[in-house]
Amino acid sequence: MLKFFLVGWVCLGQGVDYKCVRMASEVVHPTYESCNEYYQLVATDLADTGAELNFTCVQAGLIEDVL
């Protein structure tokens, strides 16, 4: 059975204080579709914070290649 994780970047701040952090979700998803739906919910929740998000769903077996 394939498992998927959400991995990517979150960037916050302005000017000199602008910081980006590489992140991965702790939530394991059984399908790419459920992982992508989860990302859409997270992106919607963080839309008003001014955070920039760039995430993708990655198969668990390939996560070391992405991170």
VOZA-146887 format. One line per field, with one value per atom (N, C-alpha, C): residue in one letter; atom name; x, y, z. Coordinates in steps of 0.05 Angstrom, whole numbers, plus 5000, padded with zeros to 4 digits. Example, Ala and Ser with C-alpha at 12.3 -4.5 7.8 and 13.67 -1.06 7.14 Angstrom:
% VOZA-146887
aa = [A,A,A,S,S,S];
at = [N,CA,C,N,CA,C];
xx = [5264,5246,5264,5257,5273,5258];
yy = [4886,4910,4934,4955,4979,5001];
zz = [5156,5156,5156,5142,5143,5157];
% end
This chain:
% VOZA-146887
aa = [M,M,M,L,L,L,K,K,K,F,F,F,F,F,F,L,L,L,V,V,V,G,G,G,W,W,W,V,V,V,C,C,C,L,L,L,G,G,G,Q,Q,Q,G,G,G,V,V,V,D,D,D,Y,Y,Y,K,K,K,C,C,C,V,V,V,R,R,R,M,M,M,A,A,A,S,S,S,E,E,E,V,V,V,V,V,V,H,H,H,P,P,P,T,T,T,Y,Y,Y,E,E,E,S,S,S,C,C,C,N,N,N,E,E,E,Y,Y,Y,Y,Y,Y,Q,Q,Q,L,L,L,V,V,V,A,A,A,T,T,T,D,D,D,L,L,L,A,A,A,D,D,D,T,T,T,G,G,G,A,A,A,E,E,E,L,L,L,N,N,N,F,F,F,T,T,T,C,C,C,V,V,V,Q,Q,Q,A,A,A,G,G,G,L,L,L,I,I,I,E,E,E,D,D,D,V,V,V,L,L,L];
at = [N,CA,C,N,CA,C,N,CA,C,N,CA,C,N,CA,C,N,CA,C,N,CA,C,N,CA,C,N,CA,C,N,CA,C,N,CA,C,N,CA,C,N,CA,C,N,CA,C,N,CA,C,N,CA,C,N,CA,C,N,CA,C,N,CA,C,N,CA,C,N,CA,C,N,CA,C,N,CA,C,N,CA,C,N,CA,C,N,CA,C,N,CA,C,N,CA,C,N,CA,C,N,CA,C,N,CA,C,N,CA,C,N,CA,C,N,CA,C,N,CA,C,N,CA,C,N,CA,C,N,CA,C,N,CA,C,N,CA,C,N,CA,C,N,CA,C,N,CA,C,N,CA,C,N,CA,C,N,CA,C,N,CA,C,N,CA,C,N,CA,C,N,CA,C,N,CA,C,N,CA,C,N,CA,C,N,CA,C,N,CA,C,N,CA,C,N,CA,C,N,CA,C,N,CA,C,N,CA,C,N,CA,C,N,CA,C,N,CA,C,N,CA,C,N,CA,C,N,CA,C,N,CA,C];
xx = [5017,5000,5018,5012,5027,5018,5036,5030,5042,5028,5037,5039,5059,5064,5064,5056,5057,5083,5099,5125,5128,5142,5146,5157,5151,5161,5139,5144,5126,5144,5136,5152,5134,5146,5132,5150,5138,5153,5155,5169,5173,5201,5212,5238,5260,5275,5298,5288,5264,5254,5240,5242,5229,5244,5230,5243,5226,5240,5227,5236,5218,5224,5214,5231,5223,5207,5184,5166,5156,5147,5134,5112,5089,5067,5072,5060,5061,5038,5019,4995,5003,4996,5001,4975,4977,4953,4954,4931,4931,4931,4923,4922,4932,4941,4950,4927,4903,4880,4874,4875,4869,4891,4916,4938,4933,4926,4921,4897,4876,4853,4862,4879,4889,4905,4921,4937,4918,4897,4878,4865,4859,4848,4869,4894,4915,4920,4921,4925,4902,4878,4855,4856,4864,4866,4888,4910,4932,4931,4911,4909,4909,4896,4893,4918,4937,4961,4983,4981,5002,5025,5023,5043,5043,5067,5069,5074,5059,5061,5069,5085,5091,5096,5074,5075,5068,5077,5069,5066,5050,5046,5067,5082,5104,5099,5105,5103,5123,5116,5133,5160,5161,5186,5205,5195,5212,5218,5208,5210,5239,5257,5285,5298,5288,5298,5289,5266,5254,5265,5269,5279,5308];
yy = [4976,5000,5025,5043,5068,5087,5104,5124,5150,5173,5199,5218,5236,5258,5284,5305,5332,5345,5353,5366,5392,5411,5436,5458,5483,5507,5524,5537,5558,5582,5605,5629,5651,5664,5685,5710,5733,5757,5776,5798,5819,5829,5838,5850,5832,5843,5829,5805,5807,5786,5763,5763,5743,5716,5696,5669,5647,5628,5605,5580,5562,5537,5513,5493,5469,5452,5441,5427,5402,5383,5359,5353,5343,5337,5311,5309,5284,5266,5277,5261,5243,5218,5199,5196,5198,5196,5171,5157,5131,5135,5159,5164,5192,5197,5223,5243,5234,5252,5262,5244,5253,5272,5267,5285,5312,5313,5339,5354,5339,5352,5364,5350,5360,5386,5387,5411,5434,5429,5451,5462,5445,5454,5471,5462,5477,5504,5504,5529,5548,5539,5556,5567,5551,5560,5581,5579,5598,5621,5622,5643,5671,5675,5702,5710,5693,5699,5713,5713,5724,5705,5680,5660,5651,5646,5635,5605,5589,5560,5548,5528,5513,5484,5468,5440,5422,5398,5377,5350,5333,5306,5287,5274,5256,5228,5209,5181,5176,5161,5156,5145,5127,5115,5135,5158,5178,5202,5202,5227,5235,5216,5223,5237,5231,5244,5273,5279,5306,5323,5312,5328,5331];
zz = [5000,5000,5000,4982,4981,5002,5012,5032,5021,5027,5018,5041,5038,5058,5043,5056,5046,5053,5034,5039,5023,5034,5020,5037,5030,5043,5054,5077,5087,5091,5080,5083,5096,5116,5131,5134,5139,5145,5122,5127,5106,5108,5085,5084,5096,5114,5126,5143,5154,5172,5156,5130,5114,5117,5126,5132,5118,5107,5096,5111,5116,5130,5114,5112,5098,5118,5109,5127,5114,5131,5122,5142,5132,5150,5165,5188,5203,5196,5181,5173,5150,5152,5130,5115,5088,5072,5055,5053,5038,5007,4998,4969,4963,4939,4930,4932,4925,4926,4954,4974,5001,5011,5003,5010,4998,4973,4960,4972,4979,4993,5020,5034,5059,5055,5034,5027,5021,5007,5001,5026,5046,5071,5086,5087,5101,5088,5061,5046,5051,5053,5058,5087,5106,5134,5137,5122,5124,5105,5088,5068,5080,5102,5114,5131,5134,5150,5135,5109,5092,5087,5096,5092,5063,5052,5025,5029,5014,5016,4989,4990,4966,4974,4973,4982,4959,4961,4943,4958,4947,4959,4948,4966,4958,4969,4953,4961,4983,5003,5026,5018,4999,4990,4977,4969,4955,4972,4997,5013,5019,5021,5026,5002,4978,4954,4953,4964,4963,4985,5009,5031,5029];
% end
